[in-house]
């Protein structure tokens, strides 16, 4: 049993390290954008390979734990969940690469506007990644729920950035390539937030056995429909 617990802790440590790498990749890509220096992206690309290798390692560790230790209850959930979380972290790293690639298109052109919203949005997304993994290690439901609530802020920044850049494109078509690159970066950051949210949802399932995926769809269906009643009740009345 002690050996099994040690292996579980090693598995969690690899996930945390993988998350730190992915978070640092986002920082590197944003530094390239803000400092207009492509050298930062070289380190980001190097770290991507390490993240990919860690994903394979986590999958292998989880498979061996499941086969050799035959865990039950929350332990089996954690073992299989670790592979899904590793996939989310690998996709966060992919989004960091996408941010860098989109930022690269802006380096040869004068800045379209001062960067204010995107750095703030990036900070929120990085915090979501960090806190989702902290919640996993500590099995902290409240922290996981904090991550879920942060998703709304990320979505609000995405919409705000799009609206502002749309006014630039409408006023001057020459700004369209630069504006589109920034819009794509905001979408990349939104996807980082989505993946961090997915990890937080896994933590809630791990601790409480409660599946909160697709909660937005459930909340939307329960909203009052025009004329009173919920959308579900409206359908049932037909």
GIPE-V381554 format. One record per helix or strand of 3 or more residues. SS is the DSSP state (h for helix, s for strand). FROM is the first residue (numbers start at 1). LEN is the number of residues. If there is no record, write none. Layout:
ss=SS from=FROM len=LEN
ss=SS from=FROM len=LEN
This chain:
ss=h from=2 len=34
ss=h from=39 len=31
ss=h from=73 len=32
ss=h from=117 len=22
ss=h from=141 len=31
ss=h from=173 len=36
ss=h from=215 len=7
ss=h from=231 len=6
